[in-house]
Each structure stands twice: as structure tokens, then as C-alpha cells.
């Protein structure tokens, strides 16, 4: 006998037995295997995100430590006298955290030039650690120490006696300075009046 459904009836003894076509689906073992694979993948993603967060925090600290070192080096360079050949250290606060800097000033082979190494680490880190190190130089061989600049006047002369280079206005009737002054017996004419 045939039924309109997918089931077939067959008489076994006096009871009817129904046979159904095999249904397609996942077994419990297949579902568990899929869950294990997905969970391993998710662990990898979570670990990658965690590493990225740790690297971001490390780079932030390293950047701030570099700023502290550059600030200290700039302070030393802005002094009118060269630093003493010595070691020094101190603590400073930046970005809501205490930082410890160590500065080592060493003499170079050039007598008027010193090397400055500034190392920075968090204040609570071991004293031998360093998160950032900056190296700079301070020399007096190239030019004399900078002179204070007066910003209140005009007609100031700058380095080399050049009018206007010091920040003031140049008078229109003032001739530029002579680069090579004439020796005795030579005459000079103003620029633009060649014969």
C-alpha cells in the first residue's frame, strides 16, 4: 500500500511499520566539532585584540617618555652655559604620570662640544630600565652663546650686523653693510650704480 506521504506502510505480522526517508541534518558530534573550531578561532581573535591593546599602551608610554627626554634636552640646550660633564637625574610629571630622567654629559674629542644622553623611564620602574633615550650635543665652537633679544625696539641689528635680522624694521635710507670692506685707495659705489 502506498500513502501520499513520504512514509511507506508495510505489514509485519499484524502491526503496520512505517519507513521514512532519511532526513538530512547535523549530528551532535558534528555540532560539537563545529563549536570547538569556532571557539578556537574566537580565542585567536581575542588574543590578537588583547595584544593590540597592550601594544597601544606601550607605544603611548614610549612616546610620552620620548617627549620627556626631548624636553630635558631642550632645557639644557637653551642654557647660556654648557652643561658640566657629569651625571644627573630628577623626576617630572607628564600626562598624569611621574617620570624619572637620567642625564649623562660626556666630553667629546672636540674640546668645545659635549654629548648629552637623556634616558627616561616611569618613576616606579627599576632604576636600570629605560623606555626612551635621546642623544644631543651642546657646542660653543660654532657661535657664541645666544644673547638676549630685545623685542621692544626697532632698527635692531642681528647676527653679523645685518639690519633687520634682529626683529626690528629696516630704515629705507640705511645702506646694507659691506661684506668685504675696501682696502685703502679703493672706492666703492652703492649697489645698482655701476658705471
C-alpha positions in Angstrom: 0.0 0.0 0.0 1.2 3.4 -0.8 0.4 6.6 1.0 0.5 10.1 -0.3 3.0 10.9 2.4 6.7 10.0 2.4 6.1 7.1 4.6 5.6 3.6 3.4 3.5 1.1 5.2 4.3 -2.5 5.4 2.7 -5.1 7.4 5.0 -7.1 9.6 2.9 -9.6 11.4 -0.2 -7.8 12.4 1.3 -4.3 13.0 1.9 -1.7 10.4 5.6 -0.4 10.2 6.3 3.0 8.9 9.5 3.6 7.0 10.6 7.2 6.4 13.3 8.5 4.1 16.5 9.5 5.9 16.4 13.2 6.8 19.5 15.4 6.3 20.8 17.3 9.3 23.7 17.6 11.8 24.5 15.1 14.4 25.5 16.0 17.9 29.2 15.2 17.2 29.2 17.4 14.1 27.7 20.3 16.1 30.3 19.9 18.9 33.2 19.8 16.4 31.9 23.0 14.8 31.7 24.7 18.2 35.2 23.7 19.0 36.5 25.1 15.8 34.6 28.4 16.2 35.8 28.7 19.8 39.4 28.2 18.8 39.0 30.9 16.2 37.4 33.3 18.6 40.3 32.7 21.1 42.7 33.7 18.4 40.8 36.9 17.7 40.5 37.8 21.4 44.3 37.3 21.8 45.0 39.5 18.8 42.8 42.3 20.1 44.4 42.0 23.6 47.9 42.2 22.0 46.9 45.3 20.0 45.6 47.0 23.2 48.9 46.1 25.0 51.0 47.5 22.1 48.9 50.7 22.0 49.5 51.3 25.7 53.3 50.5 25.3 53.6 52.9 22.4 51.7 55.6 24.3 54.2 55.3 27.2 57.2 55.2 24.9 56.0 58.4 23.1 55.5 60.3 26.4 58.9 59.1 27.7 60.4 60.4 24.4 58.7 63.8 25.0 60.1 64.0 28.5 63.6 63.2 27.2 63.3 65.8 24.4 62.0 68.4 26.9 65.0 67.9 29.2 67.5 68.0 26.3 65.8 71.3 25.1 66.1 72.8 28.5 69.9 72.0 28.6 70.4 73.4 25.1 68.6 76.7 25.9 71.0 77.4 28.7 73.6 80.1 28.0 76.4 78.0 29.5 77.3 74.4 28.5 76.4 71.7 31.0 79.0 70.3 33.3 80.4 66.8 32.4 78.5 64.8 35.0 75.5 62.6 35.6 72.2 63.9 37.0 68.6 62.8 37.4 65.3 64.0 38.5 61.6 63.3 38.4 59.0 65.2 36.4 55.2 64.7 35.8 53.8 64.5 32.3 50.4 63.1 31.1 49.3 62.4 34.7 52.3 60.2 35.5 55.7 60.6 37.2 58.7 60.0 35.0 62.4 59.7 36.0 65.0 61.1 33.7 68.8 60.4 33.9 71.2 62.7 32.0 74.8 61.8 31.3 77.0 64.6 29.9 80.3 63.4 28.4 83.2 65.2 26.8 83.8 64.6 23.1 87.1 64.7 21.2 86.2 68.3 20.2 87.0 70.4 23.3 84.1 72.8 22.9 81.5 70.1 22.2 79.8 67.8 24.8 77.5 64.9 24.3 74.2 64.7 26.2 72.4 61.4 26.7 68.9 61.6 28.4 67.2 58.3 29.4 63.6 58.2 30.7 61.6 55.6 32.5 58.4 55.6 34.6 59.2 56.6 38.2 58.0 53.3 39.6 60.2 51.2 37.2 63.5 49.7 38.2 66.3 52.3 38.1 68.3 50.4 35.4 65.4 50.4 32.9 64.9 52.9 30.1 61.8 53.4 28.0 63.3 56.1 25.7 66.8 57.6 25.2 67.7 60.8 23.3 71.2 61.9 22.4 72.1 65.5 21.6 75.1 67.8 21.6 75.9 71.2 23.0 78.8 73.1 21.4 80.3 76.5 21.7 82.7 76.2 18.8 80.3 77.3 16.1 78.9 80.5 17.7 79.0 82.3 21.0 76.2 81.7 23.5 72.9 83.4 22.4 72.4 86.9 23.6 69.0 88.0 25.0 66.8 89.6 22.3 65.0 92.9 23.0 61.6 92.7 21.4 60.7 96.3 22.3 62.8 98.4 19.9 63.2 98.8 16.2 66.2 99.2 14.0 67.9 96.2 15.7 70.8 94.5 14.1 71.1 90.8 14.1 74.0 88.4 13.8 76.8 89.8 11.7 75.5 93.4 12.0 72.7 92.9 9.4 70.0 95.4 9.9 66.5 94.0 10.5 67.7 90.4 11.3 67.1 91.0 14.9 63.4 91.5 14.5 63.2 95.3 14.0 62.3 97.3 10.9 65.0 98.4 8.5 65.3 102.1 7.7 64.9 102.7 4.0 67.9 105.1 3.8 70.3 102.8 5.6 72.7 101.0 3.1 73.4 97.3 3.7 76.7 96.6 5.4 79.7 95.9 3.3 80.7 92.3 3.1 84.3 93.0 2.1 85.3 96.5 3.1 87.5 98.3 0.6 91.2 98.4 1.3 93.0 101.8 1.2 92.9 103.5 -2.1 89.8 101.7 -3.4 86.4 103.4 -3.8 83.1 101.8 -3.6 79.8 102.8 -5.2 76.3 102.0 -3.9 74.7 98.8 -5.3 72.9 99.3 -8.6 75.0 102.3 -9.6 77.6 100.6 -11.8 79.5 102.7 -14.3 
